Amino acid sequence: MPSELHDYVHGVLETGNHGPYRVIKFEISDLNDIIESHSKKIAQRIHGSVHKALHEIELRKQVTVHNDLGNISFKCTVEKPKNLKELVDVLVKAKREKQNVRAVGAFHAWSPVCVTAGYLVKTDKLVGTERTPTATLKDPSNASAYYDVLSGTSWKEAAVSLEKEGRALMNIGGYSGLRVVGATATGTHGSGLTIPPLAGMIRGVTLVSAKFGSDGKPIIYRIEPTGGITDPNRHSGPVVLIQDDKTFNAVIVGLCAFGLVYSVTIETLPFYWVEETRQLVDWSTAKGLLEQGPTGSILKCHNAEVWLNPYTKKALITRREVTTIRPKDGGDGSVSVFVSLIKLLPALKTVLQHLEKTFQNIGDEIIRELGQILAGILKEFPLLIPFGVNIALESQDHTKPKTGKYYDIYDIGFANQLPAISIEVSYPLSTYIAAVDSAFDWFNTLFEKDFSKGLAGFLSIRFTSGIAANVSMSFSPDPATSPGRSYLEIFSLFALYNSIKDFDEVVRPVQEKSINEFQGRLHWGQYLTPSFTALQYKEHDPEFFQSLSEFKKIAEQFDPDRIMWNDFMKDTIWSVV
């Protein structure tokens, strides 16, 4: 007898009939066999969406720059400075020509935070990690902890360099290909309720400011907190030292509002490994454990995450602890949940072969293209999404501990391997569970009404301690007493949607309700609905709104001529605070 899965796929291919909304359960091997047997028809069905994606790639060649995903593109003049002098030269030219300046690292931001019609600084060539010179340190005995990292250095590059000297980063995000300054400038955080977000390891910033001196050149500042690591009596030279908490807390998550960051000084730890377990449970079970708070079996871990299927409410609990015991086999890394799903479906390559007969230029980046095809299949057969995400989460389930280098375990490689997009919101620990339940209700209601409004991905819950950085999602005026923040990140394969407008319709209500009801704060570098402005924080999160106002005051001191402004900053922050 034909299975429910077979009837569904056959019905869509032959008549376009999805039938009523339901969760279709299936074995991954059965789905693979059906894709294999119908591969030619499936290729024909998704031909249009693949053609559209390839056409957009061709269009991108006609513009100056585009971000990694391709949802942001603009014309500008690109500069790739190799040293401090060339960074200074960019701002000199911009002031002379009355042009604006922005900077990017890995260019993975999905918001218009980096857009400019003037100069765009790509920091690719500003790469390096070196010990901080001891000559000017207040406490030279602690010098081994401090390292200077150039702004274009990726987290992975910094981690590998530190490992050679037996040192490690305090924290790292889920994609280590992001650049150190690009990630911290927009508030990227990592996970662990007792660990600060990534900007929390910064102890000093070397900034080529947008404020000019009497010599016609931008003033270069060394910015540290009050009582910082530099001894003012030993500091000399053209770089101006500022040791002030308010200035430091504005600059470390700076949104490129003060000038161009040349480097940051970070505090490091002795090198460590991480032991990881992952357990697939129902959301009700995970929720009960999360409700136990900081002393419960999830939040007490050094690093913890919970991944959620929005449609079946399955939860993958990840627990990680630091270990100094080196694994005998060199350790394990982490594999993207979607890459695991692609590997479980080798029939995708058969579909790719059919498409290659039409598109000669589709065979260069295999994982990315298979991800595009996977999204195309889910777009054609959306009722497969709920149980398909379950299988993807099951591929990550391992209650037997896995040990590896911290940066290998934390890095899911997601953003680098697939055309995906996400939003992220941070919440107080008192509201995040209710916010997750609200998101569940919205995604299921929307999907039941319109199969094309699915979410081909999962929800991720993470945690960090608070930080005093003004515009950080983790902002707290007193981090020492702050209980920390929770983060809800919502991923989806971007090719599931016909346009960014379609994705916006899926996630905009979550963003709005998060701010209005759950004191949520949006990630500046992830997707932001165009209607969002910081004014929304005034009523629902006045403490954060006041912090944004303080940020603006300090930014105006470093950029009196508004060289670092763009429309996103003007419309989202400057015009309302």
N, C-alpha and C positions, 0 to 999 in steps of 0.2 A: 504494500500500500504506500502511495506517496506520502511523504512526511509533511508536516505543517510548513517547514522551511521550504521544501520543494514546491508546494502549492503556492506559497507566497511569491517566490522568485519567478516561477513560471507565469503566475497571474500578472505580475508587473511587466514582464517582458512581452507577453502576448496581448494583454488588454489594458495595461496601465492601471490595474485595479489593486490598491493597497489593502482593501478590506478595512474592517474596524481597527481602532487602536488596540494594541495588545503587545505584551512582551513575548517575543518568539524565542523560545529556548532551543538551542541546537548544540551539537558537538562541532568543534572547529574543523575536524576532518570532513564532516558532512558538508559544511559550508565551502570548504576548499574544493571538494569534488564537484559541487554544483557550479562554482565559479569556473572551474576547469572545463566542464562540459558545455557551459554557455558562454565561454570566454569571448567568442566572436561577436555574439549579440550584445554582450555587456560593453565590449569595446565600441560598438556602434552607438550604443545609448549614451556613453560618456564622451563620445567624440567631440561634441560641441563644447563641453566645459574645458576639455584639454586644449582644444583649438583656441578658446578664449584666453586661457592661461598663457599659451605660447605667444599669442598675438600681443598680449600685454607686455611680455618680455621684450618683444621687438620694439614696442612703443617706448619702453624705458630707455632705449638707446638714443632716443631723440631728445631726452632731457638730460640735464647735467648730472643730477644725483637722484637716488631713490634709496629708501631704507631696505633692510634685508628682506622684509616680506613683500614690499612693493606697494603698500597702501599709502605711503607718503612719498611724494616726488615733487621736486621744485628746481628751478634754474638759479644758479648762483656761480660765484667764482670760488673754486676749490684751492685751498692751500694745504700743503703737507710739510710743515716745519720740521727740521731735523734737530734743532737745538734751541736754547733759550733766546739767542739773538734773533733767530728767524720768527720766533713767537712774538717777540717785541715788534719786529718789522710789520707783521700783519696788522697789529693795532695802529701803528703809525700810518700805514696806508689807508686804513679804514677811516681814521679821523680826518686825514687830509681830503679824502674823496667823499666824506660824509656818508659812509656806508655802515651798515650794521654787521655784527659778527656773531656767529654761533660756532659751537664745536661739537664733534661727535667722536665716540670711541668705536665700538663694534657696529654702530648704526642699527641697533636692534630696537630702538624706541618705536612704539606704535602710535604715539601721540605726536602732535606737531611741535614738540618742545624744541626741536633742533632747526626748524625751518627758517631760512633767511633768503632774501634776494641779494644780499651783499656777499660777504666772505664766509665760507664754511671751512673751518679748520678740522681737517682729519688728522688725528693724533697717531696714526699708524707707525710713524717713524720715531716717535718719542717713547722708546722702549728700553727698560733696564731696571734692575733692582740691586742696590748697593748698600753697604753698611753706612749708617749716618756717621759723618766725621765726629770724632770725640772732642776735638779741640774747643768747641763752644758749648759742650753739654754741661749742664749744672751738676750732674752726677755721672762722671765718666765710668764709674764702676758698673753702671747698668747699661752701658753702651751696646752690649751684645744683643739687646732686645730690639734696638731701633734700626729700621731700614728705610732708605729713601727710594721711592718707586715713581718712575716717570709716568706721566698721565696716560700714555697710550699702551701701557703694559697690561696684558690680560691677567686675570686672577690665576689662571693655570700657569702662565709664565712666571709670575711672582712666586707661586707655590713651589714650582720646580727649582727655582733659584734658591729659595730659602732652604729647601730640603738638603741641598748640597752642603749647607752650613749647619745642619741639624736643627733648623728652626721651622716654624709653621705659622700659618695664619690662624687667628682666633676663630674665624668663621668664614664661610664661603657659600655662595648661592648655588642654585640648582643648575646653572649654566656657567662654567668657569671660563668660557670664551669671551665673556663681557670684559670690558676694560675697567681697571680699578677706579679711575676718576669718573668715567661715564656712568658706572653703576652707582657709585656713592652719590653723585650729583643729583640723581633722580630718586634716591631713597631705597635702593635695593637692599635686602636685609638678611637672607639666610634663615636659619631656624634654631631654636633652643631658648626656652623661657629665661634661663639664667645668663644668656649671651646677648650682648648688644647687637644691633644691626651692623652692617659692614662699615658704615662711617664711624662706628664706635671704636675702631682700632686706630683711627687717625690721631696723631699727636701734633702735627704741624702741616701747614699748607704753604707752598711757594707759589704766589699768585702774581701774574703779570696783569695788573689791574687796568681798568678802563679810565682811571684817573691819571691825568698827565701833569708832569712837573714843569718847571720854568724852562727846562732844556728842550721841551717839545716831545719828550718821550714818556711812555707810560711808567708809572711808579711801580716797582717790584716790591712786594711785601712778603715777609715771612710771618705767618699768622699762627699763633698758638693760644691755648687757653691761659687764663690768669695763672701765674706760677708755673708756666710751661717748662719744657725740658731744656730750653736754651738759657744759658747764663747771660743776661743782658750786658754784664761787664766784659764778657769775652766776645760779644757779637760786634762785628764791624763790617765795613764795606758798603756797597751801593744798595743792598737789599735792606728795606726798612722793617725792623722787628716790631710786631704788635703782639702783646700778650694780654688778651682781654676776652673773657668768656663770651660776651654778647657777640663780638665780631666773629670769634671762632665758631660759635654755634650757628651763625648765619652762613658761613662760608663752606663748611664741610658737606652740607647737602645744599649746594648752591645754585642748581638749575642754570648754570652758566650766566649768572646775573651780575657777577662782579668783575669779570675779566676772563683771562685764560689761565687755567691751572697748569703750571709746569710740572710740579711733582707734589707728592704727599709723603710725609714721614709716618710710618705705621709702627705700632708696638707688636712684637711677635712673641710666640711661645716656643718652648722646646718641641721638637717634632713628635707627632703622635699618630697612632692608627685608630680606626673606629670599628667597633663591632656592631653589626646591624642584624635585626630580625624584622620580619614582616608577617603580619597575621591578617587574614581576610575574615571579617566578621560582619554582622548586620549593623546598620547605623545605630539602632537602639542600644546595642552593646557598647559600641564606641562612645556614644553620647553619655552613657552611664559612667564610663571611665573618665571622660573629660570633665564631667560634672564634679568629680572628686577634687578638682583643682590642682594646684602646684604640687601637692604631696601624693597625688594619684599616680597610677602606674604608667601613664603616658607623659604628663607634663613634668614629672620629676626627672625624666631622662635628660641627658646632656643635649640631645637633639631629637626632636620628635616631629612627625608629620602624619596627617591622616588624609588619604586620597579617597574620594567618594564618587560613586556612580549616581548621577542625579536622578536616574529613572528607576533603578532597582534598590537604591539605598544600601548597597554593599559598601563596606568601608575597609580600606587597607591601612592598618596601623603600622607605622614604621617607628621602631625604637632604636636609638643609637647611643652607645656609650664609648667614652675614650678608653683606649687600652695602650699600654706601653709594651705589650707582648707582640713581637714581630711575627707575622704569619710565615710559616715555613715555605709556602709556595709563592710568596710574593704578594699574595692577597688578591681580592676580587675588586672589580669595578662595578659600576651600575649601568644598566641598559635601559634606554627609554622604553616606556610602556608601549608606545605605538610601534617602535621598532620591533619589539617582541611580537606584537600582533602581526606585523608584516611577515616576520619570519615564520609564523604559524600558518601563513597563507601563501605558499609558493605559487599558487595558481595566479597570483597577481602578475607574475612575470609572463605568463601566457597572454594575459590581457595586454601587457606592455608590448609583446611581440606583434600582436595584431595592430596596435596603434603605431608602432614603428614603421609599418608598411606605408602609412600615410604621412607621418611626421619623421623626417630624416634626422632632425636635430634633437630627439627626445632621449638619447641614451647616455648622457654625460654624467648625471648625478643620480645614481640608481635609487638610493634610499628616498631622496626627495621626490623623485618621479613616482615611485611606488606609493608614497604617501599621498601624492596627488590623485593617483588612481583609486586608492583606498577611500579617499574622500568622495571621489566620483561615484563609487559603488554605493556608499552610504547615502549619498544624495539621491540615487536612483531607488534604493531600497531602505528608506529611513527606519522602517520598523525593525531592522537588524541592529540599530544603534544601541538600544538598552542592554541587550544580552551580549552584544559584541564588546562593549566596554567592560562588562563583567569578566569576560574571558581575558581581556587585556590585563585587568587587575589580578586575575588568578595567576597570570604568567609571572607576576612579581612576588607571589606568596612564598615565603621561606621562613619557617619557624626555626630551622637550624641556623645558628649564627653564622654570618659571613663577615670576614674581617678584611679590611683593605686600608690603603692610605686615605686619609680624611678627604682629600680633594677628589679622589676617584669614587668614593662611596657617595659623597654629596652630589656629584655632577650627574644629572640625568641625561645630559646631552640633547634634551628635547628641542630647544630653540635652534640648534645648529643642524638638525637632521630633517626636520619636516616643516612644511609651510603652515605654521600654526599661529594663532593669535590668542591673546588673553586679556582679561581685566583683572585687577586686584584691588581689594578693599581691606583696610585694617580696622579692627574693632576693639573696644575695651573687652576685657575678659568677662565682663558682666552681660554682654549682649551678643557675643559671636555665635553661640549655639542657636539662639532664636533667629539670627540672621541666616544661618545655614538652612534651618527648617523653612524659612520664608523663601529662600532661593529654590529649594526643592519644590515647593508648591507652585512657584511661578513657572519653572521649566517644564514640569509635568502638565500643568494646565495649558500652556502654550503649545506643547507638542501634541497633545490630544486634539486641539483645535486645528492645527496646521502642521502636517508632517514635515514641511519644508523648513520649519523653525526649530529644528533639533539642535542639540549640542553634541557634536562628535568629539567628546573629550570627557574630562573629569574635573572635579573640584578638589582643590588641595588646601588643607588647613595647616598653617605653620604658626610659630610663636617666636617672640624675642622679648628681651627686657626693654625698658624705655631708654630714651636718649634725649638730650637737651637741644638737639639740632632743630631749628625753627620750623622748617617746612617738611621735616621727615614724617612719614606715616606713623612713626613710633614716638613722636614728640611727647615729652613730659617735662613740665617745669622743674620737677624734682625727681630725676631718675632713681635716686637712692631709695625712695619710698614708693616708686611706681610698681604696680603689680605686673606690668608688661602689657603687651598687645598681642592680639591674634590676627592672622591674615587669611583671607579667603581669596584664592586665585582660581579663576575659571578659564580653562583651556578649551579650545576647539580647533579642529582642522579648518583652515580658512577657506579652502576650496569647496566646502560644503555650501557656501553662500554665493549668490549671484553677484553681490557687491558688498561693500563695507556698510551700506545702508541696511542690508538684511541682517548683518551681524549686530548692528546698532539696535535694531528692533528687538533682538533677543536679549541683549544685556543691559540696555538703558534702564528699564524698570528696576533692575537689581541695584544699579548704581544709585539711582534716585532714592529708592526706599532705604538703602543702606545709610545714606546721609540723613534723611528725614526722620528715620525711626530708630536707628541703631548706632548713632554717633560714628558712622563710618568715615574713613578718609581714603581718598583715591590715590593710586600710584601714579605719579607724574609721568612716568615713562611708558606705562602700558596704555591700552586703548582707553580713551576718554570720550564719552559722548559729546558732540559739538555744543550741546546746550549747557554743559557744565561751566560754572564759574565759582570762584572761591567765596562769593557772597553767600552761597548756600550754607557755608559753615557758621555764619554769623549767629543764626538762631539756634542751631542744633549742636554746635561744638564751639561755643564762644572762646574757650581757652585756646583752641587751635587757631581760630580766626585772629585773635589778638597776637598770637605768635607770628602769623603771616604778616600782620601790620608792622611788627618789629623788624622782620626780615626786609620788608620794602624800604624802611627808613635807612637801614645799614647799606643796602644795595645802592641806594641813591648817592651815598657818600663816596662809593667806589666807582660809580658810573654816572657822573653828573650830566654828561651829554647824551645819555641813553644809547650808547653804542651797542650794548649787549641786548637791547630790546628786540622782540619780534611780536607778531600779531598774537601768538598764543599767550605769551607772557602779559602783553598789554590787556587782552580781553579776559583772560582767566584770572589774573592776580592783580596787576597794577591798577586797573580801572575800578576795582571794587574794594580795595583795602587801603 
